[in-house]
Amino acid sequence: MTLAEVEALLGGPAADSFEMPADYPAYRWQREWREGGEVVVVQFFADGRVMAAQGRGRPQPGPLARLRAWLGW
């Protein structure tokens, strides 16, 4: 997967981007997307392809889901 494909999937450019030194043995770039307490971290090889990805946090239910839970639906 490329950076463009990741951005399309996650809704736009990353909030933060970190570039590792050229001689770093693992990944070359790390980008982080954040929204509402969730974080997605994606690491890219030097050729621009995804090496690894991880997420942290729990998505919060939207207002409709909270209403349904409150009503017991």
C-alpha positions as CSV (number, residue, x, y, z in Angstrom):
1,M,0.0,0.0,0.0
2,T,1.3,3.5,-0.8
3,L,1.1,6.7,1.1
4,A,-1.6,8.0,-1.3
5,E,-3.7,4.8,-0.6
6,V,-3.3,5.2,3.2
7,E,-4.3,8.9,3.0
8,A,-7.4,8.0,1.0
9,L,-8.3,5.3,3.5
10,L,-7.7,7.6,6.5
11,G,-9.3,10.7,5.1
12,G,-6.3,12.9,4.3
13,P,-2.7,13.8,5.2
14,A,-1.2,12.7,8.5
15,A,-1.1,15.0,11.5
16,D,2.6,14.3,12.1
17,S,5.4,12.9,10.0
18,F,8.8,11.8,11.2
19,E,11.7,11.0,8.8
20,M,14.4,8.6,9.9
21,P,18.1,8.9,8.8
22,A,18.8,7.3,5.4
23,D,21.0,4.6,7.1
24,Y,18.2,3.6,9.6
25,P,17.8,-0.2,9.2
26,A,14.0,-0.5,9.5
27,Y,11.5,2.1,8.2
28,R,12.2,5.5,6.6
29,W,9.1,7.5,7.5
30,Q,6.5,7.3,10.3
31,R,3.2,9.1,10.0
32,E,0.5,9.6,12.5
33,W,-3.2,10.2,12.0
34,R,-5.3,11.4,15.1
35,E,-8.9,11.9,15.6
36,G,-11.1,11.9,18.8
37,G,-8.7,10.0,21.0
38,E,-7.7,7.4,18.4
39,V,-4.2,7.3,16.8
40,V,-3.1,5.4,13.7
41,V,0.6,5.1,13.2
42,V,2.0,3.9,9.8
43,Q,5.6,3.2,9.0
44,F,6.9,3.3,5.5
45,F,9.9,1.7,3.7
46,A,12.2,4.0,1.7
47,D,10.3,3.0,-1.5
48,G,7.1,4.6,0.0
49,R,5.3,1.3,0.7
50,V,3.8,0.5,4.1
51,M,6.0,-1.6,6.4
52,A,3.7,-1.7,9.5
53,A,0.7,0.0,11.0
54,Q,-0.9,0.1,14.4
55,G,-3.8,1.8,16.1
56,R,-4.3,3.1,19.7
57,G,-7.4,4.2,21.4
58,R,-11.1,3.2,21.1
59,P,-13.5,4.9,18.8
60,Q,-16.2,6.7,20.6
61,P,-19.8,5.9,19.6
62,G,-21.6,8.6,17.7
63,P,-24.8,10.3,19.0
64,L,-27.1,7.8,17.3
65,A,-25.3,4.8,18.8
66,R,-25.4,6.5,22.3
67,L,-29.2,7.2,21.9
68,R,-29.8,3.5,20.9
69,A,-27.9,2.3,23.9
70,W,-29.8,4.6,26.2
71,L,-33.1,3.4,24.8
72,G,-32.0,-0.2,25.0
73,W,-32.3,-0.9,21.2
